[in-house]
Amino acid sequence: MQVNESKEFKPTIVAFCCNWCSYAGADLAGSGRLSYPADVKIIRVPCSCRVNPLFILRAFEKGADGVIMCGCHPGDCHYSTGNYYARRRMTMLFSMLDYMGIERERTRVEWVSAAEGAKFAATMNDFIETVTKLGENRKLRDLRCKK
């Protein structure tokens, strides 16, 4: 019996999207029938500043191949300064991921407004392409306790 190993790798992407801008941009992309792969799992958060870096590490631990955080453009935050806090936290997270040996390209920060549905779809397609080239993420998955 021969096993068919020709399965194409499809990365699992977790997208943390700000309710006021990026999630609305994703909605606009859907309304406009702009396509991006279904492998993107969107988690709606009130503001990008609510994304704790541990959420991103947990997503990697649970099997995500890539994590993207989308928020309002700097200066346009519904909560005035939330995305500035998020930007600082993500900068610190990137250095932690480098230390842990996780490729920098597996995590991304993008600013997408509610009117940028096309940008949201293009960003997701580009990110999926980047993560697909990197292959499966095994680093944090290997740290989990096996049952």
WOHUMO-V282130 format. One record per residue. RES is the residue in one letter. PHI is phi as a letter, one per 40 degrees, with the letter a starting at -180 (* if undefined). PSI is psi as a letter, one per 30 degrees, with the letter a starting at -180 (999 if undefined). Layout:
{{RES	PHI	PSI} {RES	PHI	PSI}}
//
This chain:
{{M	*	k} {Q	b	k} {V	c	k} {N	c	j} {E	c	g} {S	c	g} {K	c	k} {E	c	k} {F	c	k} {K	b	j} {P	c	k} {T	c	k} {I	b	k} {V	b	k} {A	b	j} {F	c	j} {C	b	k} {C	c	k} {N	d	e} {W	c	e} {C	b	d} {S	c	e} {Y	c	e} {A	c	e} {G	c	e} {A	c	e} {D	c	e} {L	c	e} {A	c	e} {G	c	e} {S	c	e} {G	c	g} {R	f	h} {L	c	k} {S	c	k} {Y	a	l} {P	c	k} {A	c	f} {D	c	f} {V	c	j} {K	c	j} {I	c	k} {I	b	j} {R	c	k} {V	b	l} {P	d	e} {C	a	l} {S	c	f} {C	c	f} {R	c	f} {V	c	j} {N	c	k} {P	d	f} {L	c	f} {F	c	e} {I	c	e} {L	c	e} {R	c	e} {A	c	e} {F	c	e} {E	c	e} {K	c	f} {G	h	g} {A	c	k} {D	c	f} {G	a	k} {V	b	k} {I	b	k} {M	b	k} {C	b	k} {G	a	a} {C	c	l} {H	c	k} {P	d	k} {G	g	f} {D	b	g} {C	c	k} {H	c	f} {Y	b	g} {S	g	e} {T	b	g} {G	d	e} {N	c	f} {Y	c	e} {Y	c	e} {A	c	e} {R	c	e} {R	c	e} {R	c	e} {M	c	e} {T	c	e} {M	c	e} {L	c	e} {F	c	e} {S	c	e} {M	c	e} {L	c	e} {D	d	e} {Y	c	e} {M	c	f} {G	g	g} {I	c	k} {E	d	k} {R	c	e} {E	c	f} {R	c	f} {T	b	k} {R	a	l} {V	b	k} {E	b	k} {W	b	j} {V	b	k} {S	c	l} {A	c	f} {A	c	g} {E	b	h} {G	c	e} {A	c	e} {K	c	e} {F	c	e} {A	c	e} {A	c	e} {T	c	e} {M	c	e} {N	c	e} {D	c	e} {F	c	e} {I	c	e} {E	c	e} {T	c	e} {V	c	e} {T	c	e} {K	c	e} {L	c	f} {G	g	a} {E	c	k} {N	c	k} {R	b	f} {K	d	d} {L	c	f} {R	c	e} {D	c	f} {L	c	f} {R	c	l} {C	c	k} {K	c	k} {K	c	999}}
//
